[in-house]
């Protein structure tokens, strides 16, 4: 690198001139760059940058006839750059560029080598209007709502009577006075942890966020109130900042938003656990009125006493009614009445049971008479006989017995052994001895007797003149119930 008007000659080092390093990487302690060379190289490098559109807020303004000087600060971080603008650029603006204005600047970065300062040379300035700010806030609101930060299920319930209240407000602000005075009028024993921070400008977001984190980490603080007075959209812009909104959403302590007035609607109102329309409304919401609470206690005690007194009176009336009943005057009345009912019921039961037994006995007697009248033994007692062959088959037709075939006649008193006579034999009736003797002779022949005529039929068989009794007698009479076995 050679010396020139733009690049000053290097300083002598040692006995003779030395060549300076071409690159900053090649510099050493023995071969350093002079400061002027570094400043010139920085200016050359920055001068190569293209113009850029930047956004910020004007915090300082020094308007002059030829060129004006401003300070452009970031709205979310504590960073700023100097801004210069010619009068021709400022004359194109619709109004004066006052501190607090939110602008978008088309500028060229420049480096002033003599002082070593970096600044932005404005070529065009566009103020950001309220409509554009509201559009940006609305866009952020939709994004955060889609993430669920405003959902009611994420909100905390405010305590009835907090022991300590955290208050974030501006320095010596009227909103702080409104909250403290109204809260202590309602409940004088309430305590506050007040954090006075910037509630407007570029430092507001950072200071409010730090105060919120400090109060949220304190276990004795049960509710946090963030408040400030009303203002323009630009003044309330920090309370719609995304980082502050997310910090409130992540807080474990309930947060009350009391920003501005009823018409103001920063995003902090949507994410807070309770939105107060004014700082005074916030004080009334977080602290109960001790006078009203005492009145409620007195009324509750009166209602309780009246309810207990009414219940005692009702029970006393019931007890008096029970005492006047006859059963309590003479306890044996109830027992005697039940005894009479029992005697009557027993008498009725006996009559009903006796009548039922008589009816059933008569029915059984009638059925027994019918059974006896229809039984085979009764038929035999009336003089009938039953003929059976030697194999036990009951004889119903004469043809069922062959000639000279023995048959057995069953009568009421026993059995008779008979034999059918052949055609050549003369029918001579012969009576076998029976196990039953008759007390008197029969006046007329009966069916079943050996001496009956040929025309007398017998049940189960036919007694004819060809049948004569054999000499075999029955060994023993059979019971009537087993005659047909």
Secondary structure, DSSP 8 states (H G I E B T S, - for coil): ----SSS-----BTTB-----SSGGG--SSS---HHHHHHHHHHHHHTS--EEEEEEEEEEE--SSEEEEEEE-SSSS-EEEEEEEHHHHHTSSS---TT-EEEEEEEEEEETTTTEEEEEEEEEEE--HHHHHHHHHHHHHHHHHHTTT-GGG-----SS-SEEEEEE-TT-HHHHHHHHHHHHH-TT-EEEEEE---SSTTHHHHHHHHHHHHHT-TT--EEEEEE----TTTTGGGG-HHHHHHHHH-SSEEEEEES-TT---HHHHHSSEE-SSHHHHHHHHS--HHHHHHHHHHHHHHHHHHHHHHHHHHHHHHHHHHTSHHHH-THHHHHHHHHHHHHHHHHHHHHHHHHHHHHHHHHHHHHHHHHHHSHHHHHHTT--EEEETTS-B--SGGGS-TT-EEEEE-SS-EEEEEE--SSS---------SS--SS--SS--TT-TT--TT-EETTEE--TTEEEEEEE-SS---GGGTT-
